[in-house]
Structures are given as structure tokens and as C-alpha cells.
Amino acid sequence: MQGKDTFRKAYHKLKPESTQLIEQLKDKAEELLLLLENIKSREMSLAITNLEQCTMWATKAVVLHDEMNISK
């Protein structure tokens, strides 16, 4: 598939609003992580893993939305 940047080697600077939203998402995730880390169990480990995954996908969604709204 020529022309498609599947692995996103080309970067662009995000809009300030997108950068701010990503910061807010990660701050909230970190706040929740601090609560979750107090209980040590397999279930809590799964919850933490899914929180990390949620944060990753939310960040990706913000970045992709930002990219789709860039005027070329």
C-alpha cells in the first residue's frame, strides 16, 4: 500500500487543544492509577492494564481526530 503511512513515521505538531486534552486524559488516568495501586490482586492488575490500554486508545483517538481536521 504505497502512500499510506501505516506506521505513522510522519509526524505533525498537534493543535494546542489536542495536546491539552491528551494531558488531561493522562492526568486523570494517573489519578485513578494511584487509587488502584492500593489493592494488590490479579483483578486489580487487570484493571490497571486496561486503564493503560484505555489511555493509549484515547490518546490515539485525539491524535487521529486532530490529523483529520488539519487543512492541507
LINHU-V194634 format. One record per backbone hydrogen bond with DSSP energy under -0.5 kcal/mol. CO is the residue of the C=O (numbers start at 1). NH is the residue of the N-H. E is the energy in kcal/mol with one decimal. If there is no record, write none. Layout:
co->{CO:CO}
nh->{NH:NH}
e->{E:E}
This chain:
co->{1:3:4:5:9:15:15:16:17:18:19:20:21:22:23:24:25:26:27:28:29:30:31:32:33:35:36:38:39:41:42:43:44:45:46:47:48:49:50:51:52:53:54:55:56:57:58:59:60:61:62:63:64:65:67}
nh->{4:5:6:8:11:18:19:20:21:22:23:24:25:26:27:28:29:30:31:32:33:34:35:36:37:38:39:40:41:45:46:47:48:49:50:51:52:53:54:55:56:57:58:59:60:61:62:63:64:65:66:67:68:69:70}
e->{-1.0:-0.5:-1.5:-1.7:-0.6:-0.6:-2.2:-2.5:-2.2:-2.3:-2.1:-2.3:-2.6:-2.4:-2.3:-2.4:-2.3:-2.3:-2.0:-2.3:-2.5:-1.9:-1.0:-2.3:-2.3:-1.0:-1.5:-0.5:-0.8:-2.2:-2.2:-2.2:-2.6:-2.4:-2.4:-2.0:-2.4:-2.2:-2.7:-2.4:-2.1:-2.6:-2.6:-2.3:-2.4:-2.4:-2.1:-2.5:-2.9:-2.4:-2.4:-2.4:-2.2:-1.0:-1.2}
